[in-house]
């Protein structure tokens, strides 16, 4: 069990995390088993995630970062006086959720959907795979991180055995605020069952307020588990696990694992990362996330029912 020695003060969703060694720790690095896929499958079952430091080519990841920041700079989001690779933003500019930037970057597409990463998932699943056609790319400025949640409520209409790859496009310090996972949470179905199988795009057609919200492309259920990361840890047990990430690190996890992110507590730097999803080609896929223009959470992706 790896702990944070002299842990810094860490914040998530504007709340300071408890700093005891039984409450916060380091992600388990599986570099020692990077090519032993039988062992990696065992660790996914045990831990709910895999973290492999330096698994991907650092220069390729930084090349994808260059493509991203050049796009952001052209849009006036970055401070033009500084090197775009530093990702220093103009506060209040249009940073945040940027899937279109991923779509426009051949370097990002090549990194995520060809080569070593695809081969990794092919070996991990033990058969041919397919990936979602939608890429969740984020360039997050100073402020609150993502609140605790599992991924299944957002993408559970196909298989439930697909996996998320969280990709850091650069080095991410504790201050910049990377992803964190809640240890052992994927096994707590006693606490997850009434939450994790709900669909954020499902709504009651016979309830006018829900139908109106769905017609506008909104949600009646946001998929959020909590806005209080310390309280979630107290309820589930385990520890919040995180790291200071580097370009080339691989972090992947399943649909039931509770995760969140640390706050970005820098003055003006963007934390750039993406989520991409992979599954066995033989299993059903969620129609919201495939095709030339995936409908996603738009009105076209809603699923009405009588409640």
N, C-alpha and C positions, 0 to 999 in steps of 0.2 A: 504494500500500500504506500504510494508516494504522496507525501505531504508537501505543502508549501513552507519552506523554511523562511521565517520572518516574512510572512505574507504581507503584501501591500494592502492598503485599504481598497477594497474592490466594491464597485457599485453596479447594480443592475436594476433597471427601471426606477432609478432615483432612490434606491434603498441600499444602504450599506449591508454587505453580506457579513454574516457571522464568521469570525476568523479562527475558530477553534479547529484543531486538526481533524476532529470528527465531523466537521461541517463543510470544509473546503479542502480541495486537494488538486493534484495534477492528473491530467489524462494519462492513461497507460499507453506507453509508446510500444508499438508492435513491430518496430524495425527489426527485432531479433527473429521475427518469423515472416518477414516480408514476402518470401517466395514459398512459404509452406502453407498452401491454401487449405489443407485439412485443419491445421492449427488455427488459421485465421477464421474459418467457419466456426470452430469451437469457441473462439473468443467473441465472435458476434453473438452467439447464443448466450454466452456467459455475461458479457459486458453490455451488449446492445449497440456497440460501436467499435470502430477500428480507427486508431490514430497512428499513422506511419510517418515519422519525421523524414523529410528529404526524399520521399519516394519518387516524386516527379522532378523533371528537369527544371532547375531553378531559372535558368536563362529563358526557357520557353514560357514559364509563368510570367516572368518579368516582361517578356515580349508582348504577352497578352495585356499586361498592365499598361504598357506604353500605348497600345491601341486604344484602350479604354480612356486613359487620361487625355490623350490627344483629342478624342471625341468630346470629352467634358470641357477641355480648354476652348475648343472651337465654339462651344455653346455658351461661353462666357461664365462658366461655373468656377473656374480656377483663377487664382491670382496670376495674371499674365506677367508679373515682374519676376516670378520664380519658376524654377524647373518644374514642368508639369508632373514629373515622376514623384515629386514630393506631395502631390495631391493636396496642396493648400487651397482651400476654397474661399470664395467670396461669400461671406456669411449672408444667409437669406436667399442665395441664388437657388436655382432649380436642381439641387442634388436630391438624392433619395433613391427611390425605386426606379431602376433604369433598364428594364428588359430589352428595350429597343437598341441600347448600346451593345448588348451581347449579340443581337441579331445582325448588327452592322459590322461586327468584327470577325473577319476570317480567322484571326489568331485565337480568339476565344473559342470559336466553333471547333477549330482543329484541336485545341488543348482538351476540351471537354468531350468531344464526340469522335475521336479517332485515336490511334496510337496506343500509348501505354495505359491510359485510363480505361479505355474500352476493353483492352486485353485483361486488365485487372478484374473488371466486373465479370467478364466471360469466365475467367478462372474461378472467381469467388462463387458464382452461381452454378458453375459446372456445366454450362450449356450456352447456346447462343442467346444473346441478349438484345434488347432494344431500349432506347432511351426516350424520354419525353422530348418533344420538339420545342418546348417553352423553357427558357432559361431565366431564373430569378436572379438578376444582377442588381446589386445595391452599392451605392456610393453614399454612405451615411455620414452626415456631419455631426458636430458636437451635440450631445444630448442623450436622451434615454435610449437604451438598447431595446431589443425585441423581448416582449414579455414571455413567460413560460407557456409552452404549448407542445403538443405532438403534431406530426405532419398529417396523420391519416384523415382528420376531418376535412382537409383541403384537397385530398386526392385519393379517396377511398372507394371509387366506383369500379375499379378493376381489381387486380391482385392486391393483397395486403402485405406482400412479401418484397415489395420494391424498396430501394434504398436511396437515401439522399447523399450527395457529395457536397460538402461545404468547402469551397475553394477560397483561400486567402490570396489575393493578388498583391503580394508584398508582405513585408514583415509587420506584424501586428502586436504591439506591446500591450501590457495590461491597461495602460492609460488609453490607448486607442480602442481597446475593448473588443476582444474576439468572442467566439462562441463558447458556451459552457453547457455541459450536459449534467443531468441529475442521475447520479450513480444508482443503478439497479431499478430505475423507475419503469423500464419496459416490462418488468415482471410483476408490477403492482396492479394487476387487473382488478383487484378488489376496489381500488380507487379510480381506475381509468375507465371501467366498462361503461358507465353512464355518460362518459364524456367522449371517448375516443371514436366511437362508431357513429357519432352525429355528423351530418354533412352540412357544411357551411352554406351550400347553395340549394338546400332543400327548404321549402316553405309551405305553409298551409294556404291552399288556394281559397278556402272558404273563410279565411280571416282577412278582411279588407286591408288592414294595416300592413300585414305581411305581404300580401299580393302587391300592394303599391310599392313597397320597398324593393321587392324582387323585380318588378317592372322597371324600376330605376337602376337596376344592377347592384342593389345593396344586399346586405345580409340581415337575417333575423338572429343569427348566431355567428359570432365573430371567430370562433375557434380558439379563443383565449382560455387557457386553463386558470390563470390567476394574474393579477398585477402586483403580486407581492412575492418575489422569489424567496426571501427568507422563510415566509410562512409555508410555502410549498415544500421546502426542504424539511421543515419541522413536521409536516404532515406525512410525507413519504418516507422520511428517513434517508439514509445515504448522505452523500456529500455533493456539493456542486463541484464539478471537475472542469478545469480549463488549462490554458497554457499561454505562453507567449509564442505566437505562430511565426513561421518563416515561409517565404515563397518556396514552393516545392513540397510543403507538407500536405498530406492527404488525411482528411477526416471524413468518415462515412458512417451512417447509422440508419437504423430501421424506423419504421413508421410509428412505433409505439413509444419510443424513447422521448422523455420530457427534456426539452432543451430551451435555452434562452440565450441572450448575449449580454456581455458587460456593456456598461454605458461608455460612450466616447467622451472622455473627459479632457481631450485636447482643446486648445483654443480655436483652431481653425483647420484641422486636417480631416480628410475624408478616410473612412475605413471602407475599403473596396473588397467585396467578396461576391460569390455567387452560390446559388443552390442549383444543382442539376439532379435529375432522377433517372434510375436505371432499374430494369427488371428482366426476368426471363421472357424471351420472346414467345414461349409457349403459353404464357398466362395472359388473362384478359387485362386490357389497359384502360385507364380512365380517359374517356373521349374528350374531356375538357382540355387535355394537354398535348394533343397530337394533331398533325396536319399543318398545312402551310400557314394558316392563321388560327391557332388554337383559340376556342372561345373563352377558356379560362373561367373566371368568376363573373363574366358579363351576363347580361340577360339571357343570352343564348345557352349559357351553361346552367341555368336554374332548373330545378326539378320540383314541380308543384305536386302536391298531394292533398287529399282530404283528411283533415285532422279531427 
